[in-house]
Amino acid sequence: MHPSWRPRRPIRPSRPWLPKRPWRLAAEGSALVIAVVVAFPLYWMALSAFRPAGEIQSTKARPWTLSPSLDSFRRVFEQQEFGRYFLNSLFVASVVVLASALIAFLAATAVTRFRFRFRTTLLIMFLVAQTVPVEALTIPLFFLMRDLGQLNTLGSLILPHIAFSLPFAIWMLRGFVKAVPEALEEAAHIDGASRTRFLWQILFPLVFPGLVATSVFSFISAWNDFLFAKSFIISDTSQSTLPMALLVFFKPDENDWGGIMAASTVMTVPVLVFFVLVQRRLVSGLGGAVKE
């Protein structure tokens, strides 16, 4: 017998199918029910957008259609200034996402890495600002925008959204910055890296998942905004955003529900595309926030 010869391990039979535990079945069933409840309004919106006018006005609602139609979408895209409204919404949401992410990153680094007076008070003020309802601040903001000469401009939409998205973003990014050990910063300084280089080339990539998570909330808030657009864009309709385009389909005698659903579907597509693009980063970012 060769000295290197070893007996083969016996092949284990495949494990028989084991039933899942009751709590796991209950959790998966609950998750499925919640997913259906959340997704059903989106399905009904898209279905109503493709329905012909006769089916929308019918009293017998069915969760399907046998004769899909693009007439509602045609009416939406034939609306004057619809493309301008779309670009205005895209510009406002993009500026809010980039500006709030940059300011929140710098602010979170400052309140985490530096010791200064009233730091805890400043953090508490961020929380207090987050708890104030937006509706309660709309009238004061209206007079503020009027005094600044920003009414009927996209700036009147960008500035409030940046202000309202910063407290949540700073608190969330603070946990990510705090998770980066200070020994890493000291090692970077020993290797000759300046504070600016450490900030952008080392710390920024480490907290990038958190930036993505906060950017999603900022984008959704700015994209779906109707309150500020209705309050601050008074007369110059060329500065309106996409939610204002929905008002065209609300008529005194009879609402155009097909147009409303088609315009809502068009509004939803960029949010879904943005969410799909950052999905992986969003999951890791929220996971890091939960760990903190």
Disulfide bonds with the S-S distance in Angstrom:
none
